[in-house]
Amino acid sequence: MNRRYFIKLGAFGTMLSTATFGACTRKDKTTPDTDIVVVGGSPAGIMAAIAAARLGATVTLVEYHNHIGGLSSSGLGKSDIENKDAIAGLFKEFTQRIYQYYRDTYGEHSENATKCKQGYYYEPSVAEQVFNQMVAQEKNISLLLNHQIEQVVTQADQVQEVVFTNRAEGTSYALKARVFVDATYEGDLYALAGAAYRLGRESREEFGELHAGKIFFDYNENKFLEGSTGAGDQKIPAYTYRLCLTDDPTNSYVMQEPPPGYDRTNYLKYFDDLKEGRLGGPKVFKEGHGYYQAHFDTMVRVFSFAEIPNRKYDVNTNPRPLGFPFPEENATYLEASWQEREKVFRRHRELAMGLLYFIQNDPEVPQAHRTMAQQYHWPLDEFTDNNHFPWQLYVREARRLKGEYTLTENDVTLRDGAARTTIFKDTIIAGEFPIDSFPASKEPSPDKKVLEGYIGMLPIAPYQIPYRVLVPEKINGLIVPVAASTTHVAYSTLRMEPLWMGIGQAAGTAAYLSVKNNLPIRKVPIPALQKLLLKNNQILTYFEDLDIKDKAAQAAQFWGTKGFFDSYKANLHQPISGRELTRWLTLFNDTRGLEESTFAFDKQETVSLADFIRLLDLLSQSADAPPRSGAAAWQYAKRDSQLPVQRGEVCQALYLRLGKNT
């Protein structure tokens, strides 16, 4: 039976207002087909599905391509993470599985096991294999590949149903659920649902962000250049493809002729870059940033190489030369129809393949540079159903949700002498990557140092991400872990796959709690969500001195979201002062929804174990607090009660005494 559905305009501007789908699979019932539908098989979508499924929810994971894993299985072969202690959870499980694969396949001390760097570096095909294994092991997950989203049915601002088109068959498939997760890079689901979103760059004035708007920025000296205005616009950072190349002749697919759409004029500006020194090395060399010293001051430096296992390389397109051809090629992408998006895919593919062909074959490229470039080719054993070329476009930034809170540059940087970045009571994960945005324009700075919009690896301190950035202003039944509520500048640090995996885990956990407790997504109890995330190894608060195996590690991270700590030092094994304990008790009562604490200690240097135990006895008299279960439950070690109580012990004791309804 054929059915006719109305398509909501706005998300894809050239779609028809109506569309007829053949043989639409749709059950005429009001009950959900599944608890949770995750749209987008990105790493965030995968982890959202796994987190919810492991907790007991039924999940349908839907992906546009024939593959899952997004960029992480489509060329991005190294984990974009600077501080490995800041992100754990399901992302850490992913890296451990990668590491185990290379050890099992090649041996514990093999070259490939070493090159995978404990699972943080990997071949695209291995990443996809691990993602598929993780999904297949969850009996509560159903997977739909090759389905594109077409329609979102809402009623009274509540998402009820999503309609997809099977790209291979042209048929339609509708799914009802209690919660929907938009894990697309583009924010397609929430745009079709009518949620408000941002597109482009905010002005410097809108949120008071130093690096907002139109900007020319010296990435070596970290200073603004002439021509920076801070004006907002609709431009977004350039898209590229993240390539995987090999120098193994036995595993190489060699381009024998120019690729489709090849035009050498796209790359001629690179000759000026070579002559004027913009293809050299960085001022400061940092491991893992894609710096391959042999390529400096050659045409091969149009790419950035990072070595991964099996004689392969994660290859980024270097955004620092003025010849970088990709800015503004994505200008029409987001609001385009699926057919128009395919044209954008094709254009970026032509530019990427053409650039490699150019440096390998153009007679104007110095022979020594061509010879060096001719070492690298498409691997025969990668992307075997796509002519060995990645299938996922690198969408670095797209729509950004207008959520209950907008994360800004000011939240992810240290301001006004503060010793920590912004503390959020509803934190769901710690972030850590530098501010890093590709050029948004082909316009060079007046001094010819950089393209407009490029902010390269600007260091920041670890920060907290609040739950509210995942929740739309008014659309219900929907949570957004990828195209979340941030400014352009803040998004440039959030947009990394390891962090997205963690945010996806938080989104899936919240979706489960929403289903379990029959609560709207925006009403999910934050302490319960945080405790469940901590139980599953999420990092909520980053500390420089925290041993994750410390008895009080989870408690310290939880209280780190409530304001217990004003620096990156937890000092869990140090005594607590009376002043500090009084402040902590006020925050403890605030977390439990009680009036301000009536407990106050003298401003003495330390509080004894005996005094603290007496306090716990008083807290245990509260109707919703469990009785004190003995010193062993929270103490590091039994000792004389007149000795000081330690900060970690206080954290753990108060954490254990959170009421059952908190």
C-alpha positions as CSV (number, residue, x, y, z in Angstrom):
1,M,0.0,0.0,0.0
2,N,1.3,3.4,-0.9
3,R,1.0,6.3,1.6
4,R,1.5,10.0,1.2
5,Y,3.3,12.0,3.8
6,F,4.0,15.7,4.2
7,I,7.6,16.8,4.5
8,K,8.5,19.6,6.8
9,L,10.3,22.4,5.0
10,G,13.3,24.2,6.2
11,A,15.8,21.5,7.0
12,F,16.5,20.6,3.4
13,G,15.5,23.6,1.3
14,T,14.9,22.0,-2.0
15,M,12.7,19.1,-0.9
16,L,9.2,19.0,-2.3
17,S,6.5,19.9,0.1
18,T,5.0,16.5,-0.4
19,A,6.4,13.1,-1.3
20,T,4.9,9.7,-2.1
21,F,6.7,6.7,-0.7
22,G,6.2,3.2,-2.0
23,A,5.3,0.5,0.4
24,C,5.9,2.4,3.5
25,T,6.6,0.1,6.5
26,R,4.5,1.6,9.2
27,K,2.4,0.0,11.9
28,D,-0.9,1.7,12.6
29,K,-0.6,1.8,16.3
30,T,0.2,4.4,19.0
31,T,2.6,2.2,21.0
32,P,6.3,2.7,20.2
33,D,8.2,0.3,17.9
34,T,11.2,0.7,20.2
35,D,12.2,2.6,23.3
36,I,14.8,4.7,21.6
37,V,15.7,5.6,18.0
38,V,19.2,6.8,17.4
39,V,19.6,8.6,14.1
40,G,23.2,8.7,12.9
41,G,25.7,5.8,13.1
42,S,28.4,8.3,14.1
43,P,30.7,7.3,17.0
44,A,28.4,9.3,19.3
45,G,25.3,7.5,17.9
46,I,26.9,4.1,18.4
47,M,27.8,4.9,22.0
48,A,24.4,6.3,22.7
49,A,22.8,3.1,21.4
50,I,25.2,0.9,23.4
51,A,24.8,2.8,26.6
52,A,21.0,2.7,26.5
53,A,20.9,-1.0,25.4
54,R,23.2,-2.2,28.1
55,L,21.0,-0.5,30.7
56,G,18.0,-2.4,29.3
57,A,16.3,-0.2,26.7
58,T,15.5,-1.4,23.2
59,V,17.2,0.7,20.6
60,T,17.1,1.1,16.8
61,L,20.2,2.7,15.3
62,V,19.7,4.2,11.8
63,E,22.6,5.2,9.5
64,Y,22.6,7.0,6.1
65,H,25.6,5.1,4.8
66,N,26.2,1.4,4.4
67,H,28.8,1.7,7.2
68,I,28.8,2.8,10.8
69,G,31.5,4.7,12.7
70,G,31.4,8.1,10.9
71,L,34.8,9.7,10.7
72,S,36.5,7.2,13.0
73,S,36.0,4.4,10.5
74,S,36.3,6.6,7.4
75,G,39.9,7.9,7.5
76,L,40.3,9.6,10.9
77,G,42.8,7.0,12.1
78,K,44.0,8.7,15.2
79,S,42.1,9.8,18.3
80,D,42.0,13.6,18.6
81,I,42.7,13.8,22.3
82,E,45.4,15.7,24.1
83,N,44.8,14.4,27.7
84,K,44.0,10.8,27.8
85,D,43.0,11.0,31.5
86,A,40.2,13.4,30.7
87,I,38.0,11.0,28.6
88,A,37.2,7.4,29.5
89,G,33.9,5.5,29.5
90,L,32.9,3.8,26.3
91,F,35.5,5.7,24.3
92,K,38.2,4.0,26.5
93,E,36.5,0.6,25.9
94,F,36.7,1.3,22.2
95,T,40.5,2.0,22.4
96,Q,41.0,-1.1,24.6
97,R,39.3,-3.2,22.0
98,I,41.4,-1.7,19.2
99,Y,44.5,-2.4,21.2
100,Q,43.4,-6.0,21.9
101,Y,42.8,-6.5,18.2
102,Y,46.3,-5.6,17.2
103,R,47.8,-7.7,20.0
104,D,45.7,-10.7,19.2
105,T,46.3,-10.4,15.4
106,Y,50.0,-9.5,15.3
107,G,51.4,-10.2,18.7
108,E,51.9,-8.4,22.0
109,H,55.2,-6.8,21.0
110,S,54.6,-6.5,17.3
111,E,55.2,-3.3,15.3
112,N,51.5,-2.9,14.6
113,A,50.6,-3.3,18.3
114,T,53.2,-0.6,19.0
115,K,52.0,1.7,16.3
116,C,48.4,1.6,17.5
117,K,49.5,3.4,20.6
118,Q,47.4,1.4,23.1
119,G,44.4,1.6,20.7
120,Y,44.3,5.4,20.1
121,Y,45.7,4.9,16.5
122,Y,44.0,2.5,14.1
123,E,43.2,1.6,10.5
124,P,39.7,2.6,9.4
125,S,38.7,-1.0,8.7
126,V,39.7,-2.1,12.1
127,A,37.7,0.8,13.7
128,E,34.7,-0.3,11.8
129,Q,35.2,-3.9,12.7
130,V,35.3,-3.0,16.4
131,F,32.2,-0.7,16.2
132,N,30.3,-3.5,14.5
133,Q,31.4,-6.0,17.1
134,M,30.3,-3.7,19.9
135,V,26.9,-3.1,18.3
136,A,26.4,-6.8,17.4
137,Q,27.0,-7.9,21.0
138,E,24.0,-5.9,22.2
139,K,20.9,-7.9,21.7
140,N,18.7,-4.8,22.4
141,I,20.1,-2.9,19.3
142,S,18.6,-3.2,15.8
143,L,20.6,-1.7,13.0
144,L,19.3,-0.1,9.9
145,L,21.9,0.9,7.3
146,N,21.5,2.9,4.1
147,H,18.4,4.8,5.4
148,Q,18.1,8.6,5.0
149,I,15.9,10.7,7.2
150,E,13.0,12.3,5.4
151,Q,10.3,13.4,7.9
152,V,9.8,14.0,11.6
153,V,6.2,13.8,12.9
154,T,5.6,16.0,16.0
155,Q,2.5,16.6,18.1
156,A,2.4,19.4,20.6
157,D,6.2,19.9,20.3
158,Q,6.7,16.2,21.1
159,V,8.6,14.0,18.5
160,Q,6.4,11.0,17.8
161,E,7.8,9.4,14.7
162,V,10.6,9.6,12.2
163,V,10.2,8.5,8.5
164,F,13.2,7.2,6.6
165,T,13.8,6.2,3.0
166,N,15.7,3.0,2.2
167,R,18.2,4.3,-0.3
168,A,18.7,1.0,-2.1
169,E,15.0,0.2,-2.5
170,G,13.3,3.6,-2.5
171,T,10.8,2.4,0.1
172,S,9.9,4.2,3.2
173,Y,10.2,3.1,6.8
174,A,8.6,4.8,9.8
175,L,9.6,4.4,13.4
176,K,7.9,5.4,16.6
177,A,9.8,5.7,19.9
178,R,9.6,7.2,23.3
179,V,12.9,9.0,22.9
180,F,14.9,10.1,19.8
181,V,18.6,10.7,19.7
182,D,19.9,13.0,16.9
183,A,23.5,11.8,16.4
184,T,23.9,13.2,12.9
185,Y,26.8,15.5,12.2
186,E,24.3,17.9,10.6
187,G,21.5,18.1,13.2
188,D,19.1,16.8,10.5
189,L,16.6,15.2,12.9
190,Y,16.0,18.2,15.1
191,A,15.9,20.6,12.1
192,L,13.1,18.5,10.6
193,A,11.4,18.5,14.0
194,G,11.3,22.2,14.1
195,A,13.9,22.8,16.8
196,A,15.7,26.2,16.7
197,Y,19.4,26.2,15.8
198,R,22.3,28.4,14.9
199,L,24.2,28.4,11.7
200,G,27.5,30.2,11.1
201,R,29.5,32.3,13.4
202,E,28.4,34.5,16.2
203,S,29.8,38.0,16.4
204,R,32.3,38.8,19.1
205,E,29.7,41.0,20.9
206,E,26.9,38.4,21.1
207,F,28.6,36.3,23.8
208,G,31.7,38.4,24.5
209,E,33.9,35.7,23.0
210,L,37.4,36.8,22.1
211,H,37.8,34.6,19.0
212,A,34.3,34.9,17.6
213,G,33.3,36.1,14.2
214,K,35.6,37.1,11.3
215,I,39.2,36.4,12.4
216,F,42.7,36.3,11.1
217,F,44.8,34.5,13.7
218,D,48.5,33.8,13.8
219,Y,48.6,30.1,14.9
220,N,52.3,30.3,15.7
221,E,52.2,33.4,17.9
222,N,48.6,33.0,19.1
223,K,47.8,36.6,18.2
224,F,45.2,38.5,16.1
225,L,46.2,39.8,12.7
226,E,45.1,42.9,10.8
227,G,41.7,42.5,9.2
228,S,40.0,40.7,12.2
229,T,36.7,42.3,12.9
230,G,34.8,39.9,15.0
231,A,31.7,40.3,12.8
232,G,29.3,37.4,12.7
233,D,28.2,35.7,9.5
234,Q,26.8,32.5,8.0
235,K,30.1,30.9,7.2
236,I,31.2,27.5,8.5
237,P,34.6,25.8,8.7
238,A,35.8,24.0,5.6
239,Y,34.9,20.4,5.1
240,T,37.4,17.9,3.7
241,Y,37.8,14.1,3.5
242,R,40.1,12.5,6.0
243,L,42.3,10.2,3.9
244,C,44.0,6.9,4.5
245,L,47.1,6.3,2.4
246,T,49.7,3.5,2.4
247,D,53.4,3.3,1.4
248,D,53.2,-0.5,0.9
249,P,53.5,-1.1,-2.9
250,T,51.8,-4.5,-2.5
251,N,48.7,-2.9,-1.0
252,S,48.5,0.2,-3.2
253,Y,45.9,1.4,-5.7
254,V,47.7,3.8,-7.9
255,M,45.9,6.5,-9.9
256,Q,47.1,6.0,-13.5
257,E,45.2,9.0,-14.9
258,P,43.6,12.2,-13.5
259,P,40.6,11.5,-11.3
260,P,37.1,12.6,-12.3
261,G,36.7,16.4,-12.2
262,Y,40.5,17.0,-12.1
263,D,41.5,20.6,-12.7
264,R,45.1,21.6,-11.8
265,T,44.1,25.3,-11.5
266,N,42.5,24.4,-8.2
267,Y,46.0,23.9,-6.7
268,L,48.2,26.5,-8.4
269,K,48.3,28.8,-5.3
270,Y,50.3,26.1,-3.5
271,F,53.3,27.1,-5.6
272,D,53.3,30.5,-3.8
273,D,53.0,28.7,-0.5
274,L,56.0,26.6,-1.3
275,K,58.1,29.6,-2.4
276,E,57.0,31.8,0.6
277,G,57.6,29.2,3.3
278,R,54.0,28.3,4.2
279,L,54.7,24.6,3.7
280,G,57.3,24.4,6.4
281,G,57.1,22.8,9.8
282,P,55.4,24.3,12.9
283,K,57.1,26.6,15.3
284,V,56.6,24.0,18.1
285,F,56.6,20.3,17.2
286,K,54.0,18.3,19.1
287,E,53.6,14.5,18.9
288,G,50.3,13.4,17.4
289,H,49.5,16.7,15.5
290,G,50.2,15.2,12.1
291,Y,53.7,16.6,11.7
292,Y,55.9,14.4,9.5
293,Q,59.2,16.1,9.3
294,A,60.4,14.6,6.0
295,H,57.6,16.5,4.3
296,F,58.4,19.9,5.6
297,D,59.1,22.5,2.8
298,T,57.9,20.1,0.1
299,M,54.6,19.9,-1.8
300,V,53.8,16.8,0.2
301,R,53.2,19.2,3.1
302,V,49.8,20.1,1.6
303,F,48.8,17.1,3.7
304,S,49.5,16.2,7.3
305,F,50.6,12.6,8.0
306,A,50.3,10.5,11.1
307,E,51.5,7.0,11.0
308,I,49.0,4.2,11.9
309,P,49.5,0.4,11.8
310,N,50.2,-1.7,8.7
311,R,52.2,0.9,6.8
312,K,49.3,3.3,6.6
313,Y,48.8,6.9,7.4
314,D,46.0,9.1,8.7
315,V,46.2,12.0,6.3
316,N,44.6,15.4,7.0
317,T,44.6,18.2,4.5
318,N,46.8,20.9,5.9
319,P,44.7,24.1,6.4
320,R,47.6,26.4,6.9
321,P,48.7,27.1,3.3
322,L,46.8,29.8,1.4
323,G,46.3,27.4,-1.4
324,F,44.0,25.2,0.7
325,P,41.1,24.8,-1.8
326,F,38.2,23.7,0.5
327,P,36.8,26.8,2.2
328,E,33.3,27.9,1.1
329,E,32.8,24.7,-1.0
330,N,30.3,23.6,1.7
331,A,28.3,26.9,1.6
332,T,25.1,25.2,0.3
333,Y,25.4,21.9,2.0
334,L,23.3,22.1,5.2
335,E,20.0,23.3,3.8
336,A,20.3,21.4,0.6
337,S,18.3,18.4,-0.6
338,W,19.9,14.9,-0.4
339,Q,20.5,15.2,-4.2
340,E,22.4,18.5,-3.7
341,R,24.3,17.1,-0.8
342,E,25.6,14.3,-3.0
343,K,27.0,17.0,-5.4
344,V,28.8,18.5,-2.4
345,F,30.2,15.1,-1.5
346,R,31.4,14.7,-5.1
347,R,33.0,18.1,-5.3
348,H,35.0,17.5,-2.1
349,R,36.0,14.1,-3.3
350,E,37.2,15.5,-6.6
351,L,39.2,18.2,-4.8
352,A,40.8,15.6,-2.4
353,M,41.7,13.1,-5.1
354,G,42.8,15.8,-7.4
355,L,45.2,17.3,-4.8
356,L,47.0,13.9,-4.4
357,Y,47.2,13.4,-8.1
358,F,48.5,17.0,-8.5
359,I,51.5,16.6,-6.2
360,Q,52.3,13.2,-7.6
361,N,52.1,14.1,-11.3
362,D,52.0,17.8,-12.1
363,P,55.2,18.6,-14.1
364,E,55.5,22.0,-12.4
365,V,55.9,20.2,-9.0
366,P,59.6,19.7,-8.3
367,Q,60.7,16.1,-9.3
368,A,62.0,15.3,-5.8
369,H,58.6,16.3,-4.3
370,R,56.8,14.2,-6.9
371,T,59.0,11.2,-6.1
372,M,58.2,11.6,-2.4
373,A,54.5,11.9,-3.1
374,Q,54.5,8.9,-5.3
375,Q,55.3,6.7,-2.3
376,Y,51.7,7.1,-1.0
377,H,48.5,5.6,-2.5
378,W,45.0,4.4,-1.6
379,P,45.2,1.1,0.3
380,L,43.6,-1.8,-1.5
381,D,42.2,-3.2,1.7
382,E,40.4,0.0,2.8
383,F,37.0,1.2,1.6
384,T,36.8,-1.7,-0.7
385,D,33.2,-0.9,-1.8
386,N,34.0,2.7,-2.5
387,N,37.1,2.5,-4.8
388,H,39.3,2.7,-1.7
389,F,38.2,6.2,-0.9
390,P,36.5,7.2,2.4
391,W,32.8,7.3,2.4
392,Q,32.1,10.0,5.1
393,L,32.6,13.7,4.4
394,Y,34.4,15.4,7.3
395,V,31.6,17.7,8.5
396,R,33.5,19.7,11.1
397,E,30.6,21.9,12.0
398,A,27.0,22.2,10.9
399,R,23.9,23.3,12.6
400,R,24.2,23.9,16.3
401,L,21.2,23.4,18.5
402,K,19.6,26.3,20.4
403,G,19.4,24.4,23.7
404,E,18.6,25.1,27.3
405,Y,22.1,26.4,27.6
406,T,24.7,27.6,25.0
407,L,28.3,26.7,25.8
408,T,30.7,29.5,24.8
409,E,34.4,30.2,24.6
410,N,34.1,31.8,28.0
411,D,33.0,28.4,29.5
412,V,35.9,26.4,28.1
413,T,38.7,28.9,28.9
414,L,40.1,30.2,32.2
415,R,38.8,33.7,32.8
416,D,39.5,36.6,35.2
417,G,42.1,34.7,37.2
418,A,39.9,31.7,37.9
419,A,41.7,28.4,38.7
420,R,39.0,26.3,37.0
421,T,36.8,26.8,33.9
422,T,33.0,27.2,34.4
423,I,31.6,24.6,36.9
424,F,28.2,23.2,35.9
425,K,25.9,21.4,38.4
426,D,24.5,19.3,35.4
427,T,27.9,18.3,34.0
428,I,27.8,15.1,32.0
429,I,31.5,14.9,30.8
430,A,34.8,16.7,30.8
431,G,36.2,18.2,27.6
432,E,39.9,18.9,26.9
433,F,40.8,19.5,23.2
434,P,42.2,22.9,22.1
435,I,40.1,25.4,20.2
436,D,40.7,24.4,16.6
437,S,38.7,25.6,13.6
438,F,39.5,25.2,9.9
439,P,39.4,28.3,7.7
440,A,35.9,29.5,6.9
441,S,36.9,31.6,3.9
442,K,39.3,31.6,0.9
443,E,40.3,35.2,1.9
444,P,44.0,35.5,3.1
445,S,45.1,37.8,5.8
446,P,46.7,41.1,4.5
447,D,50.1,39.8,5.5
448,K,49.5,36.5,3.7
449,K,50.0,34.4,6.8
450,V,46.7,32.6,7.1
451,L,43.3,32.1,5.7
452,E,40.3,33.7,7.4
453,G,38.7,31.8,10.2
454,Y,41.5,29.4,10.9
455,I,42.3,29.0,14.6
456,G,44.9,26.4,15.0
457,M,45.2,24.3,18.2
458,L,44.7,27.2,20.7
459,P,45.5,25.6,24.1
460,I,42.7,25.6,26.8
461,A,42.2,24.1,30.2
462,P,39.9,21.0,30.7
463,Y,36.3,22.0,31.0
464,Q,32.9,20.7,31.9
465,I,29.9,20.2,29.5
466,P,26.4,20.7,31.0
467,Y,23.5,18.4,30.2
468,R,21.4,21.4,29.0
469,V,23.4,21.8,25.8
470,L,21.9,18.4,24.6
471,V,18.3,19.5,25.3
472,P,16.3,21.6,22.7
473,E,14.7,24.8,24.0
474,K,11.2,23.4,23.4
475,I,11.0,20.3,21.3
476,N,10.5,17.2,23.6
477,G,11.4,13.6,23.2
478,L,14.7,14.5,21.6
479,I,18.3,14.7,22.8
480,V,21.3,15.9,20.7
481,P,24.9,14.7,21.5
482,V,26.6,15.9,18.3
483,A,25.2,19.1,16.8
484,A,24.8,20.4,20.3
485,S,24.1,23.9,21.7
486,T,27.3,25.8,21.5
487,T,28.8,28.8,19.8
488,H,31.0,28.4,16.8
489,V,34.2,28.9,18.9
490,A,33.2,26.4,21.6
491,Y,32.1,23.9,19.0
492,S,35.6,23.8,17.7
493,T,36.8,22.0,20.8
494,L,33.7,19.9,21.4
495,R,33.7,18.5,17.9
496,M,36.2,15.7,18.4
497,E,35.1,12.0,18.1
498,P,36.5,10.8,21.5
499,L,34.5,13.5,23.3
500,W,31.5,12.9,21.1
501,M,31.6,9.2,22.1
502,G,31.4,10.3,25.7
503,I,28.6,12.8,25.0
504,G,26.8,10.0,23.1
505,Q,27.2,7.7,26.2
506,A,25.6,10.5,28.3
507,A,22.8,11.0,25.8
508,G,22.0,7.2,25.7
509,T,22.1,7.0,29.5
510,A,19.7,10.0,29.8
511,A,17.4,8.5,27.1
512,Y,17.3,5.3,29.2
513,L,16.4,7.2,32.4
514,S,13.7,9.1,30.5
515,V,12.1,5.8,29.3
516,K,12.6,4.0,32.6
517,N,11.1,6.8,34.7
518,N,8.6,8.0,32.2
519,L,10.0,11.5,32.4
520,P,10.7,14.1,29.6
521,I,14.3,14.3,28.6
522,R,14.6,17.8,30.1
523,K,13.3,16.4,33.5
524,V,15.8,13.6,33.8
525,P,17.2,13.8,37.4
526,I,20.8,15.1,37.0
527,P,22.4,13.4,40.1
528,A,21.0,10.1,39.1
529,L,22.3,10.6,35.5
530,Q,25.7,11.6,36.9
531,K,26.0,8.7,39.3
532,L,25.1,6.2,36.5
533,L,27.7,7.8,34.2
534,L,30.3,7.6,36.9
535,K,29.4,4.0,37.5
536,N,30.2,3.4,33.9
537,N,33.6,5.1,34.0
538,Q,32.7,8.5,32.6
539,I,34.9,11.4,33.6
540,L,32.8,14.3,34.9
541,T,35.5,16.5,36.5
542,Y,39.1,16.5,35.5
543,F,41.8,16.7,38.2
544,E,45.5,16.8,37.6
545,D,46.2,14.7,40.7
546,L,43.3,12.2,40.6
547,D,44.1,8.5,40.6
548,I,41.0,7.0,39.0
549,K,41.5,3.9,41.2
550,D,41.2,6.1,44.4
551,K,38.4,5.0,46.6
552,A,36.9,8.5,46.4
553,A,37.5,9.1,42.7
554,Q,33.9,9.0,41.6
555,A,32.7,11.0,44.6
556,A,35.3,13.7,44.0
557,Q,34.2,13.9,40.3
558,F,30.5,14.2,41.3
559,W,31.2,16.9,43.9
560,G,33.4,18.6,41.4
561,T,30.3,19.4,39.5
562,K,28.7,21.0,42.6
563,G,31.5,23.4,43.3
564,F,33.5,21.6,46.0
565,F,36.8,22.3,44.1
566,D,38.0,25.6,42.7
567,S,41.1,24.3,41.1
568,Y,42.4,21.3,39.2
569,K,43.9,19.8,42.4
570,A,41.6,17.5,44.4
571,N,44.2,16.9,47.2
572,L,42.0,13.9,48.4
573,H,44.6,12.7,50.9
574,Q,45.0,16.1,52.6
575,P,43.1,17.1,55.8
576,I,40.1,19.3,55.3
577,S,39.7,22.6,57.2
578,G,36.7,23.6,59.1
579,R,36.0,26.5,56.7
580,E,36.1,24.2,53.7
581,L,33.9,21.5,55.3
582,T,31.3,24.1,56.2
583,R,31.2,25.2,52.6
584,W,31.0,21.7,51.3
585,L,28.1,20.9,53.7
586,T,26.1,23.9,52.2
587,L,26.7,22.5,48.7
588,F,25.8,19.0,49.9
589,N,22.4,20.2,51.2
590,D,21.8,22.3,48.1
591,T,22.3,19.1,46.0
592,R,19.7,17.3,48.2
593,G,17.3,20.2,47.8
594,L,17.4,21.1,51.5
595,E,17.8,24.4,53.2
596,E,21.2,25.9,53.9
597,S,23.3,23.8,56.2
598,T,23.0,24.4,59.9
599,F,26.3,22.7,60.4
600,A,29.3,25.0,60.9
601,F,32.8,24.3,62.1
602,D,35.3,26.6,63.5
603,K,37.8,28.0,61.1
604,Q,40.2,25.6,62.5
605,E,43.0,24.1,60.4
606,T,41.6,20.6,60.4
607,V,38.5,18.6,61.3
608,S,39.0,15.4,63.3
609,L,37.6,12.0,62.4
610,A,35.7,12.0,65.6
611,D,34.0,15.3,64.8
612,F,33.2,14.2,61.3
613,I,31.7,10.9,62.4
614,R,29.4,12.8,64.8
615,L,28.3,14.9,61.9
616,L,27.5,11.8,59.9
617,D,25.4,10.5,62.7
618,L,23.3,13.7,62.5
619,L,23.0,13.5,58.8
620,S,21.8,9.9,59.0
621,Q,18.8,11.0,61.0
622,S,17.4,12.6,57.8
623,A,14.5,10.6,56.6
624,D,15.9,9.9,53.1
625,A,19.5,9.3,54.1
626,P,20.8,5.8,54.7
627,P,22.3,5.0,58.1
628,R,26.0,5.2,58.5
629,S,27.4,1.9,57.5
630,G,30.7,2.0,59.3
631,A,34.1,3.6,58.8
632,A,35.2,1.1,56.2
633,A,32.6,2.4,53.7
634,W,34.3,5.8,53.3
635,Q,37.6,5.9,55.3
636,Y,40.9,5.3,53.5
637,A,42.1,3.4,56.6
638,K,41.0,3.0,60.2
639,R,43.0,5.1,62.6
640,D,42.9,7.2,65.8
641,S,39.7,9.2,65.7
642,Q,41.5,12.4,66.8
643,L,43.5,12.4,63.6
644,P,42.3,14.6,60.8
645,V,39.6,13.5,58.3
646,Q,40.9,13.6,54.7
647,R,39.2,15.4,51.9
648,G,38.6,12.3,49.9
649,E,37.0,10.6,52.9
650,V,34.6,13.6,53.2
651,C,33.7,13.4,49.5
652,Q,33.1,9.6,49.7
653,A,31.0,9.8,52.9
654,L,28.8,12.6,51.6
655,Y,28.4,10.8,48.2
656,L,27.2,7.7,50.0
657,R,24.7,9.8,51.9
658,L,22.9,11.3,49.0
659,G,19.3,10.5,49.4
660,K,17.6,7.8,47.3
661,N,15.6,10.5,45.5
662,T,18.6,12.6,44.7
